[in-house]
């Protein structure tokens, strides 16, 4: 019988990445997504995971890992996508070798941010498939689906989560 656990959305994303054979994760810490990397660092030592100096560097670490064939996850808060926009726009037009998920933690209602930004528009502009889970179970499942889509269609995938999904159980 499988053991059931109640996980936050952030912990579920980390678990989904682990179960999907994730190899490299990078992030710039910021609410609401910081617990994803914390969970990867503390619970899944087989995954190389790091906090980067900014969102652009985190994305570039992930791009490099994906080019080498590693399944990769990069996470940041919603406004961080603005910081990494230059390399992101060219990356979406480049062939990849390992599945790539960009997790963006949007903050509708500004619970922990100075502004609102809906990165589904950014993903559409960048020609990225967008997955938008509504609870922790979907967040975990969508990481696996997103990595498979990324590899099948040779494209990075945007996983857009909200602060409520990140912190709810």
N, C-alpha and C positions, 0 to 999 in steps of 0.2 A: 504494500500500500504506500502510495506517495505521501510524503510529509507535506502538509499545507502550511504556508506562512503568510502572515498579513504584512505586506510591504508597502512603503510609500511609493509613489510614482518614480522618484529618483532611484530608490533601491531596486525597484522592479526593472528599470532600464539597465542598471549595472548587471543584474542577474540575467536578463535577456542577452546582453552582450557576451557574458561568460558562457551561457548555454549555446550560443551561436558560434562559438569558437573564436571570439574576439581576441586579438593579439596586442593591439596598440591603442591607447587612449590618451588624449591630451585635452587640456581645458585651461581656461582662465577663470579663476574663482569669482563667482558673483551669484547673488541670489536671483532666481530660485533653483539653480542647477548645481550648486557647489557640492551637494551631497552625492551626486553621481560619482565624481572622481574620488571623494572620500571613501565611499563604499568600495570602489574598485581597488583603491590603495590598501584598505584594511582587510577586505574579505577575499580578494582574488589575486594572490601574489603571482600567479602564473601569467597574468596580463601585465605588460609593461604599461604603466600609467604615470603621467606627470602633470603637474601644474606648470604652465608656461608663463613667460613674463608678460604676454599680452595675447589677445585673441588672434592676431595675425600670425604670431609664432606658433600658437597651438594648431591653427589650421595648416600651416606649412609643415609641422611635424606629422600631422595626419596625412597630408598629401604625399609626403615622402614615403611613409609607411605603406600607403595604398599602392603607390607605384611599385614597391617591392613585392606586392602580393599579400600583404597582411590585411586581415579584416580590421577596420579602423573605426573608432568613434571619437568625435571631437564635440565638446559641449561648451556652451557659453550662455550668458543671459542675452536677452533680445537685442540690446543696443550694441553688443559685441559683434554682431554680424556687420554692422557699419564699419567697424575697425578692420575687419578682414575682407572687405568687399573686393579689393583689387585682386588678390590671388584667387578668391572664390569665383569671380566671373570668368577667369581664364580656365580654372580647374573644371568647370562644368562643361567646357568644350574640348576636354582632353580625355583620351582613353585611360582607364584605370586598370589595375591588375587585381586588387583586393577590394572587397566591398567597403563602402565608405558611408557612414552616417554622420550628419551634422545635426546635433541636438541643440535647438534654440529654445530657451525658457522665456516665453512671452509673459507679460505681466499685466493682463487686463485689470483695470481698476487701480493700478499703481499701488499695489500692496507693499512692494519693496523697491520701487524705482521712482525716478523723477519724471518719467514720461511713459506713454503707451506706444507700442509699435507692433504691428501685426506682420510677422515675418512670412506669412503665407504669400503676401504680395511680393516680398523679396525673392522667395523661392520660385514663384512664377516668372519673375523678371529674369532670374538666373537660369531658367529652363531646367529646374530640378523637380523630380517627383516629390510630393509633399504628403506626409502621413501626419494625422492629427488625432492622437488617442484621446479618449474621454475618461479613462480610469487607469488604475495601476496595471490591471491584467492586460488591457490593450497596449499600454506602454511597453510592457515586457514582450508581448507578441509582435508588436510593430517593429521592434529592433531586429528581430529575426527576419521578418518579412522584408524590411528595408534593406538589410544586407544582401538578401537573395535578389531582390529587385536591382540593387546596385550592380551586382555581378552579372545578372542576366542581361541588363540593358546598358551596361558599361557607363554608368552615370552615378555621381554622388546623389544621395537621398537626404532630404530635409525632414527631420522628425521634430515637429513643432509641438511643444508641450506648454501648458500654462502653469502659473504658480499654484493653482488649486490642484491640478493633477500631480505636480511635483511633491506636494506636501500631504495630500490626502492618502488615506489607507483603505 
